[in-house]
Amino acid sequence: MAGRIIVGINGSQADDNAVAWAARYAAREGGSLLIFSVIDPSPRGANVDEVEKWANDLLANHAKAAREIAPSVELRTEVQRSHSLPESFEFISESADLLVIGSDTDGTGKGSRNPGSVRIAAVSKAPVVAVPQVDVTERRGVVVGTDGSEVSTKALEFAAAEAQASGEPLIAVISWQSDVAYGYGYAYAFAYVDDFQKAMQESCADELNTALKGVEENYPDLEIHKIIVEGRPADALADQAKKGRLLVVGSHGRGAFRRLLLGSVSHELLQEISLPTAIVR
């Protein structure tokens, strides 16, 4: 995905990984890079000009680091004054091909619930990649959830292109839950549960094969792993993501197999991410 890559920073420890990820991505894809920060025009206990100078100094330091990673990438910086962080990111995302933000989560489950990333991902007009403070250099695979919806197709296309460009395998996940067999807190034991589970597995396999048909045609040499899981969609994706380098989900979804791409799933996964996570509309 060549084009305009925008990375937002705020002075937190999460900035370093986000800028590095965005710089590597821009270099690989041949895109331009904008490092962007938002400041409050009426800061409490501080002069706005001093705050803006601090922000520009911060941007200059990150620009230097980005140039060391990607010296040939067209790069610039920008400070915007705004009372609303989500509105600023919504506006600037309209001119982005990809928006990258840092996440202060560290993959241990003990950190922040990551509200900033959730809010920005919710309003962005462009795909968003949230980059946590986690080292994924020893991990492999681009993990993507699919449910047969239109947005799942976009997520799958994004994931396949990323896997092909980065030389990673594509790990396509579909999930199902039996609300009939295991509904309302009860486990109903009946003679047909095995047949039901087998039928759901086969239906999911057909759905997954159909979803991947175009990917296999467009990327004949791409290594693809097909994963069918009984369980909660967010749990299924989080489990597969433990070994991956990138997770891709849609912003919402539909489908017969418990909606792997619902906004609620994306929201839950962003609460405590353990790897760079792309949210695709």
ZAFI-294932 format. One record per atom (N, C-alpha, C): atom name; residue in three letters; x, y, z. Coordinates in steps of 0.2 Angstrom, whole numbers, plus 5000, padded with zeros to 4 digits. Atoms other than C-alpha are relative to their C-alpha. Layout:
  name  resn  east  north    up
    CA   ALA     X      Y     Z
...
This chain:
  name  resn  east  north    up
     N   MET  5004   4994  5000
    CA   MET  5000   5000  5000
     C   MET  5004   5006  5000
     N   ALA  4996   4994  5000
    CA   ALA  5010   5015  4994
     C   ALA  4995   5006  5001
     N   GLY  5004   4994  4999
    CA   GLY  5004   5032  4998
     C   GLY  5002   5004  5006
     N   ARG  4998   4996  4995
    CA   ARG  5004   5043  5013
     C   ARG  4999   4997  5007
     N   ILE  5000   5004  4993
    CA   ILE  5008   5035  5030
     C   ILE  5000   5006  5005
     N   ILE  5000   4995  4995
    CA   ILE  5004   5046  5045
     C   ILE  5000   4996  5007
     N   VAL  4999   5003  4994
    CA   VAL  5010   5042  5062
     C   VAL  4999   5005  5006
     N   GLY  5001   4995  4994
    CA   GLY  5003   5051  5078
     C   GLY  5004   4998  5006
     N   ILE  4997   5000  4994
    CA   ILE  5013   5054  5093
     C   ILE  4998   5004  5005
     N   ASN  5002   4996  4995
    CA   ASN  5010   5061  5110
     C   ASN  5005   5001  5006
     N   GLY  4995   5000  4995
    CA   GLY  5026   5060  5120
     C   GLY  5001   4994  5005
     N   SER  5000   5006  4995
    CA   SER  5023   5043  5128
     C   SER  5006   4995  4997
     N   GLN  4995   5005  5001
    CA   GLN  5035   5028  5128
     C   GLN  4998   4996  4993
     N   ALA  5002   5004  5006
    CA   ALA  5024   5020  5114
     C   ALA  5002   5004  4994
     N   ASP  4999   4997  5007
    CA   ASP  5029   5033  5101
     C   ASP  5006   4997  4997
     N   ASP  4994   5003  5003
    CA   ASP  5046   5025  5098
     C   ASP  4998   4994  4995
     N   ASN  5002   5006  5004
    CA   ASN  5039   5008  5092
     C   ASN  4995   5002  4994
     N   ALA  5005   4998  5005
    CA   ALA  5025   5017  5082
     C   ALA  5004   5004  4994
     N   VAL  4996   4997  5005
    CA   VAL  5037   5028  5073
     C   VAL  5005   4995  4996
     N   ALA  4996   5005  5003
    CA   ALA  5049   5014  5069
     C   ALA  4996   4996  4995
     N   TRP  5004   5004  5005
    CA   TRP  5035   5003  5062
     C   TRP  4998   5004  4994
     N   ALA  5003   4996  5006
    CA   ALA  5028   5017  5051
     C   ALA  5006   5002  4996
     N   ALA  4994   4999  5004
    CA   ALA  5046   5021  5045
     C   ALA  5001   4994  4995
     N   ARG  4999   5006  5004
    CA   ARG  5049   5003  5040
     C   ARG  4995   4999  4995
     N   TYR  5006   5001  5005
    CA   TYR  5032   5002  5032
     C   TYR  5001   5004  4994
     N   ALA  5000   4995  5005
    CA   ALA  5034   5018  5022
     C   ALA  5006   4998  4995
     N   ALA  4995   5002  5004
    CA   ALA  5051   5012  5016
     C   ALA  4999   4994  4995
     N   ARG  5002   5006  5004
    CA   ARG  5045   4995  5010
     C   ARG  4995   5002  4995
     N   GLU  5005   4999  5004
    CA   GLU  5030   5002  5002
     C   GLU  5001   5006  4995
     N   GLY  4998   4995  5004
    CA   GLY  5038   5017  4994
     C   GLY  4995   5006  5001
     N   GLY  5004   4995  4998
    CA   GLY  5026   5029  5003
     C   GLY  5003   5006  5004
     N   SER  4998   4995  4996
    CA   SER  5028   5046  5011
     C   SER  4998   4999  5008
     N   LEU  5002   5001  4993
    CA   LEU  5028   5048  5030
     C   LEU  4999   5007  5003
     N   LEU  5001   4994  4996
    CA   LEU  5021   5062  5041
     C   LEU  4999   4998  5007
     N   ILE  5000   5001  4992
    CA   ILE  5024   5062  5060
     C   ILE  4996   5006  5003
     N   PHE  5005   4996  4998
    CA   PHE  5010   5071  5068
     C   PHE  4999   5000  5007
     N   SER  5001   4999  4993
    CA   SER  5006   5078  5085
     C   SER  4994   5005  5001
     N   VAL  5005   4995  4998
    CA   VAL  4991   5087  5093
     C   VAL  5001   5003  5007
     N   ILE  4999   4996  4994
    CA   ILE  4992   5100  5107
     C   ILE  4994   5004  5002
     N   ASP  5006   4996  4998
    CA   ASP  4979   5108  5117
     C   ASP  5001   5008  5000
     N   PRO  4999   4992  5001
    CA   PRO  4977   5127  5112
     C   PRO  5000   5004  5007
     N   SER  5001   4997  4994
    CA   SER  4973   5131  5130
     C   SER  5003   4996  5006
     N   PRO  4997   5004  4995
    CA   PRO  4985   5121  5141
     C   PRO  5000   5003  5007
     N   ARG  5000   4998  4993
    CA   ARG  4983   5122  5160
     C   ARG  5007   5001  5003
     N   GLY  4993   4999  4996
    CA   GLY  4998   5130  5169
     C   GLY  5005   5000  4995
     N   ALA  4994   5000  5004
    CA   ALA  5008   5132  5153
     C   ALA  4998   5005  4994
     N   ASN  5001   4995  5006
    CA   ASN  5010   5144  5138
     C   ASN  5000   4995  4994
     N   VAL  5001   5005  5006
    CA   VAL  5004   5136  5122
     C   VAL  5006   5001  4995
     N   ASP  4994   4999  5005
    CA   ASP  5019   5143  5112
     C   ASP  5006   4995  5003
     N   GLU  4995   5004  4997
    CA   GLU  5030   5134  5124
     C   GLU  4999   4992  4999
     N   VAL  5002   5007  5002
    CA   VAL  5020   5118  5122
     C   VAL  5001   4998  4993
     N   GLU  4999   5002  5007
    CA   GLU  5021   5119  5104
     C   GLU  5007   4999  4998
     N   LYS  4993   5001  5001
    CA   LYS  5040   5121  5104
     C   LYS  5002   4993  5003
     N   TRP  4998   5006  4998
    CA   TRP  5041   5106  5115
     C   TRP  4997   4994  4995
     N   ALA  5003   5005  5005
    CA   ALA  5030   5096  5102
     C   ALA  5004   5000  4994
     N   ASN  4996   5000  5006
    CA   ASN  5041   5102  5088
     C   ASN  5007   4997  5001
     N   ASP  4993   5003  4998
    CA   ASP  5057   5097  5097
     C   ASP  4999   4992  5000
     N   LEU  5001   5007  5000
    CA   LEU  5049   5080  5100
     C   LEU  4999   4997  4993
     N   LEU  5001   5002  5007
    CA   LEU  5044   5078  5082
     C   LEU  5007   5000  4996
     N   ALA  4993   5000  5003
    CA   ALA  5062   5083  5077
     C   ALA  5004   4994  5002
     N   ASN  4996   5006  4998
    CA   ASN  5069   5069  5087
     C   ASN  4997   4994  4997
     N   HIS  5003   5006  5003
    CA   HIS  5057   5056  5080
     C   HIS  5001   5000  4993
     N   ALA  4998   5000  5007
    CA   ALA  5060   5062  5063
     C   ALA  5007   4998  4998
     N   LYS  4993   5002  5001
    CA   LYS  5079   5060  5065
     C   LYS  5000   4992  5001
     N   ALA  5000   5007  4999
    CA   ALA  5075   5042  5071
     C   ALA  4997   4996  4994
     N   ALA  5003   5002  5006
    CA   ALA  5064   5039  5056
     C   ALA  5005   5000  4994
     N   ARG  4995   4999  5006
    CA   ARG  5077   5045  5044
     C   ARG  5006   4995  5000
     N   GLU  4995   5005  4999
    CA   GLU  5090   5033  5051
     C   GLU  4997   4993  4998
     N   ILE  5003   5006  5002
    CA   ILE  5078   5019  5048
     C   ILE  4998   5000  4992
     N   ALA  5003   4999  5007
    CA   ALA  5071   5025  5031
     C   ALA  5003   5006  4997
     N   PRO  4997   4994  5002
    CA   PRO  5083   5038  5024
     C   PRO  4998   5003  4993
     N   SER  5003   4998  5007
    CA   SER  5075   5038  5006
     C   SER  4993   5002  5000
     N   VAL  5008   4999  5000
    CA   VAL  5057   5041  5012
     C   VAL  4999   5008  5001
     N   GLU  5002   4993  4999
    CA   GLU  5049   5058  5010
     C   GLU  4997   5001  5007
     N   LEU  5003   5000  4993
    CA   LEU  5046   5064  5028
     C   LEU  4999   5007  5002
     N   ARG  5001   4994  4997
    CA   ARG  5039   5079  5036
     C   ARG  4996   5000  5007
     N   THR  5004   5000  4994
    CA   THR  5031   5084  5053
     C   THR  4995   5006  5000
     N   GLU  5006   4995  4999
    CA   GLU  5016   5094  5059
     C   GLU  4997   5000  5007
     N   VAL  5003   5000  4994
    CA   VAL  5009   5100  5075
     C   VAL  4993   5004  4999
     N   GLN  5007   4997  5001
    CA   GLN  4990   5104  5076
     C   GLN  4998   5002  5007
     N   ARG  5004   4998  4993
    CA   ARG  4981   5114  5090
     C   ARG  4993   4998  4999
     N   SER  5007   5002  5000
    CA   SER  4965   5106  5094
     C   SER  4998   4998  5008
     N   HIS  5003   5002  4994
    CA   HIS  4953   5104  5109
     C   HIS  4998   4992  5000
     N   SER  5003   5007  5001
    CA   SER  4948   5086  5103
     C   SER  5005   4996  4996
     N   LEU  4995   5004  5003
    CA   LEU  4961   5073  5100
     C   LEU  4997   4995  4994
     N   PRO  5003   5004  5005
    CA   PRO  4949   5061  5091
     C   PRO  4998   5004  4994
     N   GLU  5002   4996  5005
    CA   GLU  4942   5075  5080
     C   GLU  5006   5002  4995
     N   SER  4994   4998  5003
    CA   SER  4960   5080  5075
     C   SER  5002   4993  4995
     N   PHE  4998   5006  5004
    CA   PHE  4964   5062  5070
     C   PHE  4995   4998  4995
     N   GLU  5005   5001  5005
    CA   GLU  4948   5060  5061
     C   GLU  5001   5004  4994
     N   PHE  4998   4995  5006
    CA   PHE  4952   5075  5050
     C   PHE  5006   4998  4996
     N   ILE  4993   5001  5004
    CA   ILE  4970   5071  5046
     C   ILE  4999   4993  4997
     N   SER  5000   5007  5003
    CA   SER  4965   5052  5043
     C   SER  4997   5001  4993
     N   GLU  5003   5000  5006
    CA   GLU  4955   5058  5028
     C   GLU  5005   5001  4994
     N   SER  4995   4999  5005
    CA   SER  4971   5062  5019
     C   SER  5006   4994  5000
     N   ALA  4995   5005  4998
    CA   ALA  4980   5046  5025
     C   ALA  4998   4994  4996
     N   ASP  5001   5007  5003
    CA   ASP  4982   5029  5016
     C   ASP  5001   4995  5006
     N   LEU  4999   5004  4994
    CA   LEU  4987   5022  5033
     C   LEU  5002   5005  5006
     N   LEU  4998   4996  4994
    CA   LEU  4987   5029  5051
     C   LEU  5003   4996  5005
     N   VAL  4996   5005  4995
    CA   VAL  4999   5022  5064
     C   VAL  5000   5004  5006
     N   ILE  5000   4997  4994
    CA   ILE  4997   5026  5082
     C   ILE  5004   4995  5005
     N   GLY  4997   5005  4994
    CA   GLY  5007   5019  5098
     C   GLY  4994   4998  5005
     N   SER  5005   5003  4995
    CA   SER  4998   5009  5111
     C   SER  5005   4999  5006
     N   ASP  4995   5001  4994
    CA   ASP  5005   5009  5129
     C   ASP  4999   4993  5003
     N   THR  5000   5007  4998
    CA   THR  5000   4991  5131
     C   THR  5006   4996  4999
     N   ASP  4994   5004  5001
    CA   ASP  5014   4978  5133
     C   ASP  4999   4993  5000
     N   GLY  5002   5007  5001
    CA   GLY  5005   4962  5130
     C   GLY  5000   4996  5006
     N   THR  5000   5004  4994
    CA   THR  5005   4956  5148
     C   THR  4993   5000  5003
     N   GLY  5007   4999  4997
    CA   GLY  4987   4961  5152
     C   GLY  5000   5004  5006
     N   LYS  5000   4996  4994
    CA   LYS  4993   4972  5166
     C   LYS  5000   5007  4999
     N   GLY  4999   4993  5002
    CA   GLY  4994   4988  5157
     C   GLY  4994   5004  5000
     N   SER  5006   4996  5001
    CA   SER  4982   5002  5152
     C   SER  4995   4996  4996
     N   ARG  5006   5003  5004
    CA   ARG  4965   4997  5144
     C   ARG  5000   5004  4993
     N   ASN  4999   4997  5007
    CA   ASN  4971   5008  5129
     C   ASN  4994   5004  4997
     N   PRO  5005   4996  5002
    CA   PRO  4957   5020  5128
     C   PRO  5001   5004  4994
     N   GLY  4998   4995  5005
    CA   GLY  4966   5032  5116
     C   GLY  5000   4996  4993
     N   SER  5000   5003  5006
    CA   SER  4969   5019  5103
     C   SER  4993   4998  4997
     N   VAL  5007   5002  5001
    CA   VAL  4951   5013  5104
     C   VAL  4996   5006  4997
     N   ARG  5004   4994  5003
    CA   ARG  4944   5031  5101
     C   ARG  5002   5002  4993
     N   ILE  4997   4998  5006
    CA   ILE  4956   5035  5087
     C   ILE  4998   4995  4994
     N   ALA  5002   5005  5005
    CA   ALA  4952   5018  5078
     C   ALA  4993   5001  4998
     N   ALA  5008   4999  5001
    CA   ALA  4933   5022  5080
     C   ALA  4999   5005  4995
     N   VAL  5002   4995  5005
    CA   VAL  4934   5038  5070
     C   VAL  5004   5001  4994
     N   SER  4995   4999  5005
    CA   SER  4948   5036  5058
     C   SER  4997   4998  4993
     N   LYS  5003   5002  5007
    CA   LYS  4943   5036  5039
     C   LYS  5005   4995  4997
     N   ALA  4995   5005  5003
    CA   ALA  4959   5026  5035
     C   ALA  5001   4994  5004
     N   PRO  4998   5006  4996
    CA   PRO  4965   5009  5041
     C   PRO  5005   5003  5005
     N   VAL  4996   4998  4994
    CA   VAL  4973   5011  5058
     C   VAL  5005   4994  5002
     N   VAL  4996   5005  4996
    CA   VAL  4988   5001  5065
     C   VAL  5002   5003  5006
     N   ALA  4998   4998  4994
    CA   ALA  4990   5002  5083
     C   ALA  5006   4995  5002
     N   VAL  4994   5003  4998
    CA   VAL  5008   4997  5089
     C   VAL  5002   5000  5007
     N   PRO  4999   5000  4993
    CA   PRO  5011   4991  5106
     C   PRO  5007   5000  5002
     N   GLN  4993   5001  4997
    CA   GLN  5027   4990  5117
     C   GLN  5002   4993  5000
     N   VAL  4999   5007  5000
    CA   VAL  5030   4972  5112
     C   VAL  5005   4999  4994
     N   ASP  4995   5003  5005
    CA   ASP  5045   4964  5103
     C   ASP  4997   4994  4996
     N   VAL  5003   5006  5004
    CA   VAL  5038   4953  5089
     C   VAL  5005   4998  4995
     N   THR  4995   5001  5005
    CA   THR  5054   4951  5079
     C   THR  5001   4992  5000
     N   GLU  4999   5007  5000
    CA   GLU  5055   4932  5084
     C   GLU  4993   4996  4998
     N   ARG  5007   5003  5002
    CA   ARG  5036   4929  5078
     C   ARG  4999   5001  4993
     N   ARG  5001   5000  5008
    CA   ARG  5029   4925  5061
     C   ARG  4992   5000  4999
     N   GLY  5007   5001  5003
    CA   GLY  5013   4927  5052
     C   GLY  4996   5006  5001
     N   VAL  5005   4994  5000
    CA   VAL  4999   4940  5048
     C   VAL  4994   4996  5001
     N   VAL  5007   5004  4998
    CA   VAL  4983   4934  5057
     C   VAL  4995   5005  4998
     N   VAL  5006   4997  5002
    CA   VAL  4966   4939  5050
     C   VAL  4994   4996  5001
     N   GLY  5006   5003  4999
    CA   GLY  4949   4936  5055
     C   GLY  4995   5001  4994
     N   THR  5005   4999  5005
    CA   THR  4935   4933  5042
     C   THR  4994   4997  5002
     N   ASP  5007   5003  4999
    CA   ASP  4916   4930  5042
     C   ASP  4996   5001  4994
     N   GLY  5004   5000  5007
    CA   GLY  4911   4932  5024
     C   GLY  4997   5007  4999
     N   SER  5003   4994  5001
    CA   SER  4906   4950  5026
     C   SER  5004   5004  4995
     N   GLU  4996   4996  5005
    CA   GLU  4911   4964  5014
     C   GLU  5006   5003  5003
     N   VAL  4994   4997  4997
    CA   VAL  4923   4972  5027
     C   VAL  5005   4995  5002
     N   SER  4996   5005  4998
    CA   SER  4930   4955  5031
     C   SER  5004   4999  4993
     N   THR  4996   5001  5006
    CA   THR  4935   4954  5012
     C   THR  5005   5005  5000
     N   LYS  4995   4995  5000
    CA   LYS  4944   4971  5014
     C   LYS  5006   4998  5005
     N   ALA  4995   5002  4995
    CA   ALA  4953   4965  5030
     C   ALA  5004   4994  4997
     N   LEU  4996   5005  5002
    CA   LEU  4958   4949  5021
     C   LEU  5005   5002  4994
     N   GLU  4995   4997  5005
    CA   GLU  4965   4959  5006
     C   GLU  5005   5003  5003
     N   PHE  4994   4996  4997
    CA   PHE  4975   4970  5017
     C   PHE  5005   4995  5003
     N   ALA  4995   5005  4996
    CA   ALA  4982   4955  5027
     C   ALA  5004   4996  4995
     N   ALA  4997   5003  5005
    CA   ALA  4986   4946  5011
     C   ALA  5006   5004  4997
     N   ALA  4995   4996  5003
    CA   ALA  4995   4960  5003
     C   ALA  5006   5002  5005
     N   GLU  4994   4999  4995
    CA   GLU  5005   4963  5019
     C   GLU  5004   4994  5001
     N   ALA  4997   5006  4999
    CA   ALA  5009   4945  5021
     C   ALA  5005   4999  4994
     N   GLN  4996   5001  5006
    CA   GLN  5015   4944  5003
     C   GLN  5006   5005  5000
     N   ALA  4995   4995  5000
    CA   ALA  5025   4961  5005
     C   ALA  5006   4998  5005
     N   SER  4996   5001  4995
    CA   SER  5033   4956  5021
     C   SER  5003   4993  5000
     N   GLY  4997   5007  5000
    CA   GLY  5037   4937  5017
     C   GLY  4997   4996  5006
     N   GLU  5002   5004  4994
    CA   GLU  5026   4931  5031
     C   GLU  4994   4996  4998
     N   PRO  5006   5004  5001
    CA   PRO  5013   4917  5031
     C   PRO  4993   5004  5001
     N   LEU  5007   4997  4998
    CA   LEU  4994   4922  5031
     C   LEU  4997   4995  5004
     N   ILE  5003   5004  4996
    CA   ILE  4985   4915  5045
     C   ILE  4992   5002  5000
     N   ALA  5007   4998  5001
    CA   ALA  4966   4916  5041
     C   ALA  4996   4996  5005
     N   VAL  5004   5003  4994
    CA   VAL  4954   4912  5056
     C   VAL  4993   5001  4999
     N   ILE  5007   4999  5000
    CA   ILE  4936   4909  5056
     C   ILE  4997   4996  5007
     N   SER  5002   5003  4994
    CA   SER  4926   4905  5072
     C   SER  4993   4999  5000
     N   TRP  5007   5001  4999
    CA   TRP  4909   4898  5077
     C   TRP  4999   4999  5007
     N   GLN  5003   5002  4993
    CA   GLN  4899   4896  5093
     C   GLN  4993   4997  4999
     N   SER  5006   5003  5001
    CA   SER  4885   4885  5096
     C   SER  4995   5003  5006
     N   ASP  5004   4997  4995
    CA   ASP  4872   4896  5105
     C   ASP  4994   4995  5001
     N   VAL  5006   5005  5000
    CA   VAL  4859   4881  5102
     C   VAL  5002   4995  5005
     N   ALA  4998   5005  4996
    CA   ALA  4870   4868  5110
     C   ALA  5002   5002  5007
     N   TYR  4997   4997  4993
    CA   TYR  4878   4879  5124
     C   TYR  4997   5007  5001
     N   GLY  5003   4993  5000
    CA   GLY  4865   4893  5126
     C   GLY  4998   5002  5007
     N   TYR  5003   4998  4994
    CA   TYR  4860   4903  5141
     C   TYR  5003   4997  5006
     N   GLY  4996   5003  4994
    CA   GLY  4873   4896  5153
     C   GLY  4999   4993  5001
     N   TYR  5000   5007  5000
    CA   TYR  4868   4878  5150
     C   TYR  5003   4996  4995
     N   ALA  4997   5004  5005
    CA   ALA  4876   4864  5141
     C   ALA  4995   4994  4999
     N   TYR  5005   5005  5001
    CA   TYR  4863   4854  5133
     C   TYR  5003   4994  4997
     N   ALA  4998   5006  5003
    CA   ALA  4868   4836  5130
     C   ALA  4995   4996  4996
     N   PHE  5005   5004  5004
    CA   PHE  4859   4828  5116
     C   PHE  5004   4996  4994
     N   ALA  4997   5005  5004
    CA   ALA  4862   4814  5103
     C   ALA  5003   5003  4994
     N   TYR  4998   4997  5007
    CA   TYR  4865   4826  5088
     C   TYR  5006   5005  5001
     N   VAL  4995   4995  4999
    CA   VAL  4879   4837  5096
     C   VAL  5006   4999  4995
     N   ASP  4994   5002  5004
    CA   ASP  4893   4828  5087
     C   ASP  4999   5002  4992
     N   ASP  5002   4998  5007
    CA   ASP  4884   4830  5070
     C   ASP  4999   5007  4999
     N   PHE  5001   4993  5001
    CA   PHE  4880   4848  5073
     C   PHE  5007   5003  5000
     N   GLN  4994   4997  5000
    CA   GLN  4898   4852  5077
     C   GLN  5004   4998  4994
     N   LYS  4997   5002  5006
    CA   LYS  4904   4842  5062
     C   LYS  4997   5005  4994
     N   ALA  5003   4996  5005
    CA   ALA  4892   4852  5051
     C   ALA  5002   5007  5000
     N   MET  4997   4994  4999
    CA   MET  4898   4868  5058
     C   MET  5007   5001  4998
     N   GLN  4993   5000  5002
    CA   GLN  4916   4864  5055
     C   GLN  5000   5000  4992
     N   GLU  5000   5001  5007
    CA   GLU  4912   4859  5037
     C   GLU  4997   5007  4997
     N   SER  5002   4994  5003
    CA   SER  4902   4875  5034
     C   SER  5005   5006  5001
     N   CYS  4994   4995  4999
    CA   CYS  4916   4886  5041
     C   CYS  5005   4999  4995
     N   ALA  4995   5001  5005
    CA   ALA  4928   4877  5030
     C   ALA  4998   5002  4993
     N   ASP  5003   4997  5006
    CA   ASP  4917   4881  5015
     C   ASP  5001   5007  5000
     N   GLU  5000   4992  5000
    CA   GLU  4916   4899  5020
     C   GLU  5007   5002  5000
     N   LEU  4993   4998  5000
    CA   LEU  4934   4900  5023
     C   LEU  5003   4999  4993
     N   ASN  4997   5002  5007
    CA   ASN  4939   4892  5006
     C   ASN  4997   5005  4995
     N   THR  5003   4995  5005
    CA   THR  4927   4904  4997
     C   THR  5003   5007  5001
     N   ALA  4997   4994  4999
    CA   ALA  4934   4919  5006
     C   ALA  5007   5001  4997
     N   LEU  4993   5000  5002
    CA   LEU  4952   4914  5002
     C   LEU  5001   4999  4992
     N   LYS  4999   5001  5008
    CA   LYS  4949   4910  4983
     C   LYS  5003   5005  4997
     N   GLY  4997   4994  5004
    CA   GLY  4953   4927  4977
     C   GLY  5007   5001  5002
     N   VAL  4994   4999  4998
    CA   VAL  4968   4928  4988
     C   VAL  5005   4995  4997
     N   GLU  4996   5006  5003
    CA   GLU  4975   4911  4982
     C   GLU  5001   5001  4993
     N   GLU  4999   4999  5007
    CA   GLU  4972   4917  4964
     C   GLU  5005   5006  4999
     N   ASN  4996   4994  5001
    CA   ASN  4981   4934  4967
     C   ASN  5007   4999  5003
     N   TYR  4994   5001  4996
    CA   TYR  4995   4927  4978
     C   TYR  5001   4992  5000
     N   PRO  5000   5007  5001
    CA   PRO  4998   4909  4971
     C   PRO  5006   4997  5005
     N   ASP  4994   5002  4996
    CA   ASP  5015   4908  4981
     C   ASP  4999   5001  5007
     N   LEU  5001   4998  4993
    CA   LEU  5008   4914  4997
     C   LEU  4999   4994  5005
     N   GLU  5001   5006  4995
    CA   GLU  5009   4902  5012
     C   GLU  4994   5002  5004
     N   ILE  5006   4999  4996
    CA   ILE  4992   4901  5020
     C   ILE  4998   4995  5004
     N   HIS  5002   5005  4995
    CA   HIS  4986   4893  5036
     C   HIS  4993   5001  5001
     N   LYS  5008   4999  4999
    CA   LYS  4967   4890  5038
     C   LYS  4999   4997  5007
     N   ILE  5002   5002  4993
    CA   ILE  4961   4890  5056
     C   ILE  4993   5000  5001
     N   ILE  5007   5000  4998
    CA   ILE  4944   4885  5061
     C   ILE  4999   4998  5008
     N   VAL  5000   5001  4992
    CA   VAL  4940   4887  5080
     C   VAL  4993   5001  5002
     N   GLU  5006   4999  4996
    CA   GLU  4925   4884  5091
     C   GLU  5001   5004  5006
     N   GLY  4999   4996  4994
    CA   GLY  4924   4898  5103
     C   GLY  4998   5007  4998
     N   ARG  5002   4993  5001
    CA   ARG  4922   4917  5105
     C   ARG  5005   5003  4995
     N   PRO  4996   4997  5006
    CA   PRO  4929   4927  5090
     C   PRO  5006   5003  5003
     N   ALA  4994   4997  4997
    CA   ALA  4940   4938  5101
     C   ALA  5005   4996  5003
     N   ASP  4996   5005  4997
    CA   ASP  4947   4923  5110
     C   ASP  5004   4997  4994
     N   ALA  4997   5004  5006
    CA   ALA  4951   4914  5093
     C   ALA  5005   5004  4997
     N   LEU  4995   4996  5003
    CA   LEU  4960   4929  5086
     C   LEU  5006   5001  5005
     N   ALA  4995   4999  4995
    CA   ALA  4969   4933  5102
     C   ALA  5005   4994  5001
     N   ASP  4996   5006  5000
    CA   ASP  4975   4915  5103
     C   ASP  5005   4999  4994
     N   GLN  4996   5001  5006
    CA   GLN  4982   4914  5085
     C   GLN  5005   5006  5000
     N   ALA  4996   4994  5001
    CA   ALA  4989   4932  5087
     C   ALA  5007   4999  5005
     N   LYS  4994   5001  4996
    CA   LYS  5001   4926  5101
     C   LYS  5007   4999  4997
     N   LYS  4994   5001  5004
    CA   LYS  5013   4920  5088
     C   LYS  5001   5004  4994
     N   GLY  5000   4997  5007
    CA   GLY  5010   4932  5074
     C   GLY  5004   5007  5001
     N   ARG  4997   4993  5000
    CA   ARG  5018   4949  5069
     C   ARG  4996   5005  4999
     N   LEU  5005   4995  5001
    CA   LEU  5003   4958  5064
     C   LEU  4993   4996  5000
     N   LEU  5007   5003  5000
    CA   LEU  4984   4955  5067
     C   LEU  4996   5005  4996
     N   VAL  5004   4996  5004
    CA   VAL  4971   4962  5055
     C   VAL  4993   4998  5001
     N   VAL  5007   5001  4999
    CA   VAL  4953   4964  5059
     C   VAL  4996   5006  4997
     N   GLY  5004   4995  5002
    CA   GLY  4938   4973  5052
     C   GLY  4997   5005  5005
     N   SER  5003   4995  4995
    CA   SER  4929   4988  5060
     C   SER  4993   4998  5002
     N   HIS  5006   5003  4998
    CA   HIS  4913   4978  5060
     C   HIS  4999   4994  4995
     N   GLY  5001   5005  5004
    CA   GLY  4905   4963  5052
     C   GLY  4994   4996  5000
     N   ARG  5006   5004  5000
    CA   ARG  4891   4951  5048
     C   ARG  5002   4993  4999
     N   GLY  4998   5007  5002
    CA   GLY  4890   4932  5046
     C   GLY  4997   4995  5004
     N   ALA  5003   5005  4996
    CA   ALA  4884   4916  5052
     C   ALA  5004   4997  5005
     N   PHE  4996   5003  4995
    CA   PHE  4899   4912  5062
     C   PHE  5003   5004  5005
     N   ARG  4999   4996  4994
    CA   ARG  4898   4924  5076
     C   ARG  5004   5006  4999
     N   ARG  4997   4993  5001
    CA   ARG  4905   4939  5068
     C   ARG  5007   5002  5002
     N   LEU  4993   4999  4998
    CA   LEU  4923   4939  5069
     C   LEU  5002   5007  4999
     N   LEU  4997   4993  5001
    CA   LEU  4924   4957  5063
     C   LEU  4995   5005  5003
     N   LEU  5004   4995  4997
    CA   LEU  4911   4966  5074
     C   LEU  5004   5005  5003
     N   GLY  4996   4995  4997
    CA   GLY  4916   4982  5081
     C   GLY  5002   4998  5008
     N   SER  4998   5002  4993
    CA   SER  4915   4974  5099
     C   SER  5006   4996  5000
     N   VAL  4994   5005  5000
    CA   VAL  4928   4961  5094
     C   VAL  5006   5005  4999
     N   SER  4994   4995  5001
    CA   SER  4940   4975  5087
     C   SER  5001   5004  5006
     N   HIS  5000   4996  4994
    CA   HIS  4936   4985  5103
     C   HIS  5004   4996  5005
     N   GLU  4998   5005  4995
    CA   GLU  4940   4970  5114
     C   GLU  5008   4999  4999
     N   LEU  4993   5001  5001
    CA   LEU  4956   4966  5105
     C   LEU  5005   5006  5001
     N   LEU  4996   4994  4999
    CA   LEU  4962   4984  5106
     C   LEU  5002   5001  5007
     N   GLN  5000   4999  4992
    CA   GLN  4960   4984  5125
     C   GLN  5007   4998  5002
     N   GLU  4994   5002  4998
    CA   GLU  4976   4974  5127
     C   GLU  5004   4996  4995
     N   ILE  4997   5004  5006
    CA   ILE  4985   4970  5111
     C   ILE  5007   4998  5001
     N   SER  4994   5003  4999
    CA   SER  5000   4959  5110
     C   SER  5005   5001  4994
     N   LEU  4997   4999  5006
    CA   LEU  5006   4964  5093
     C   LEU  4997   5005  4996
     N   PRO  5003   4995  5004
    CA   PRO  5004   4977  5080
     C   PRO  4993   4998  4997
     N   THR  5007   5002  5001
    CA   THR  4985   4977  5076
     C   THR  4997   5005  4995
     N   ALA  5003   4996  5005
    CA   ALA  4977   4984  5060
     C   ALA  4992   4999  5000
     N   ILE  5007   4999  5000
    CA   ILE  4959   4990  5060
     C   ILE  4998   5002  4993
     N   VAL  5002   4998  5007
    CA   VAL  4952   4990  5042
     C   VAL  4993   5001  4999
     N   ARG  5007   4998  5002
    CA   ARG  4936   4998  5036
     C   ARG  4998   4997  4993
